[in-house]
Amino acid sequence: MFAIALKNNIDMIFTFITAFNLQEDLDYLNKLRKMFEQTGGNFYFVELMSDLETRLERNVTPHRLETKKSKNNIEFSNNELVESMKKYRMNTYENEYICENHLKIDNTNLSPEEVTNIVIEKYNINNTHSGNRNKI
């Protein structure tokens, strides 16, 4: 998917749950960053943070249940979320950044639209006349 996007100069946004205490996750993100930068693109990493209570609430929203079938077993899904947060470091430390274009957003009290607007403003990705290939 990434190779096709690079070959065709396609901008993209994707989501990836990162365990910051697993070197393989950090290596994967670094590999992606290099892929985009070596072809003249940009790589932006947006880290979303929220507390466990908020994550559990969002885990069972109608939209999430509809779009992510794996969430339909709510008890299993919630347990998996709690256990993952115990086992993995789901957010970077304060002042820890994995790349130059790393934006941290505490979205506990923000709507998806508010988060989107923060990202658009920060990276100026709404400006299609710049000629730059923006990769997220």
N, C-alpha and C positions, 0 to 999 in steps of 0.2 A: 504494500500500500504506500509506504513512504517513498520507495524508489519510483513508483509511478507518479506520485505528486511532484517529486523533484524533477523528473524527466519532462513533465508537462507544465512546469512552473505554476503549480497549483498551491494556493495557500490552504492551510488546514489547521483545524483545532481538534485535539483529541484528549481524552481523559485517561489518567493512569494513576492508580493508587500506589503510592510509593512507601516502601518500608525503608526509612532512612538509616536503619541499623543493619541493612543487608547490602553488602558491597555489590552484589549482582544487580540490584535495582539501580544503584548509583551508576554502575558501569553501563547499564542499558540506556539510561538517560544521557550519559556522556556520549555514547555511540550515536544516538539520534542527533544530539547537538552538533557533533562533528559532521555528520552526513549533510545537514542543512547548511552549515557554515562553509564547508568545502565546495559547495556548489553555488556560493554567492547568496545564500538565503540567511535568514535570521531565525534564531531559536529563542522563544520566550517561554519561561516556566512560571506558571501561576500556581501558587500553593494556597489551597483553601484550608482554613482552620476553623474548627468549632468544637465545643465541648461535647462530651459523650451524650448528655441528655438531648441536645439538639440533633446529633447524628441519629440517635434512636428514633426521635420524632420524624425526621425526614426519611428514615428507612422504610416507613410504612405509608407514605403519602400516596394518594391514588395514582398520580403520574408515575412515580417510581415503581409501584406494583404493576402498573400496566406495561411499562417499557422494559422492565427487568424481571423476567419470569423467575429468576433465581430468588427473588425477594418474596415470592408468594407464600413460601413456608415461613411465616413471620417469626415463629419461635426459633427456628434454626437460623434464620438470617440475623436476627437480633443477637443471638448467642455468638454467632460467628463474628459479628462486629465487635462485641465486647471482648472476646478472646483475642481478636486481632490487635485491638488497642493495648491489651496486656502484653502480648508477645512482641509486637513491632513498634518501633518509634515512627508514628504516623506523621509527625511534623518535624521540621528542622528546629534547631535551637535558636534562641535569640541571637542575632548577628551572624547566623550561619546561612550561607547562600551557596547553591550548587552551581550557579553560572552567573554571568554578568547580568543577564536579563531575568532575574528571579524576583518576582513580586509576591509578597505574602499578604493575604487578605483574611482577616478574621471575619467570616461571614455568618457568625452566630446570629446576629440581629439584622442581617441584610437579605433582601430578596434576590433571586437570580438576576433580575433586571438591574438591580443596583450593582451587583458584582460585575456584570457585563459592562456596564457603563464605566466602572473604575478601570477595567482592563483596556477598553477602547481608548479612554482618555490617556492612560499611562503610556501605551504603546502607539498611539496615534494610528491605529489599524483601520480606522474609518476613512483615512485619507488615501483614496485610490489613485490620486494623481501624482503621487511621489515617485512612482517608477520602481520602488523597492519591492522586493518579494518578501512579504511578511510570513513567517512560519511560526505557528504556536503548537 
